[in-house]
């Protein structure tokens, strides 16, 4: 008796042969789509992390600058706001892009002129905040023949908040026993690097109560900034 050859089913042979061409194409497309999604999510995460880091750094830098400005105003014996285009003219509305202070380096007695200094800030049209500090022996009028744009830059990406000016000088309070330099309104917004969220800082800074000086101390030295 001659054995008959066994014939395998066609479907069985196809299954044993592995993926068909169509299945390979579909699997490849799904893999590409998944890799694209994963890559996009990873890139988005990196970009978000970078933006958060920049925003945090901007916030920290802004706080350092603004805290320094507030401290100087609170210890000031004179406050003045000018316009960089007309340093010799006191603005009628008290608004300008230059803030000049006769302030103290410590909280010692006001009459201890050895602690006095002239500190000035200037916000230019290129969104750079400048600052200059020089010693001062006594009170005096702000310097007029100066170039604020030549002062050192302490922060970039800074603008006036809203459509106003960065600094506004308010009228000083009248007191029979003590006098106060005029308060300063500082309104700044910081946005540096790729920070997507600006850091807005605005405050009416009130100088601390000063000893009676009967106005300005005579024989004062101007702020030669």
PEKAQUI-V832869 format. One record per backbone hydrogen bond with DSSP energy under -1.0 kcal/mol. CO is the residue of the C=O (numbers start at 1). NH is the residue of the N-H. Records with the same first field share a line. If there is no record, write none. Layout:
CO->NH, NH
//
This chain:
9->13
10->14
11->15
12->16
13->17
15->18
20->24
21->25
22->26
23->27
24->28
25->29
26->30
27->31
28->32
29->33
30->34
31->35
32->36
33->37
34->38
35->39
36->40
37->41
38->42
39->43
40->44
41->45
42->46
43->47
44->48
45->49
46->50
47->51
48->52
49->53
50->54
51->55
52->56
53->57
54->58
55->59
56->60
57->61
58->62
59->63
60->64
61->65
62->66
63->67
64->68
65->69
66->70
67->71
68->72
69->73
70->74
71->75
73->76
74->208
78->102
80->100
82->98
83->86
86->89
94->169
96->167
97->123
98->82
99->121
100->80
101->119
102->77, 78
103->117
109->112
111->113
112->115
113->116
115->105
116->136
117->103
118->134
119->101
120->132
121->99
122->130
124->127
127->157, 158
128->124
129->154, 155
130->122
132->120
134->118
141->223
144->146
147->150
148->151
152->131
155->129
157->191
159->189
166->187
167->96
168->185
183->170
184->205
185->168
186->203
187->161
188->201
189->159
190->199
192->195
199->190
201->188
203->186
205->184
222->224
223->225
//
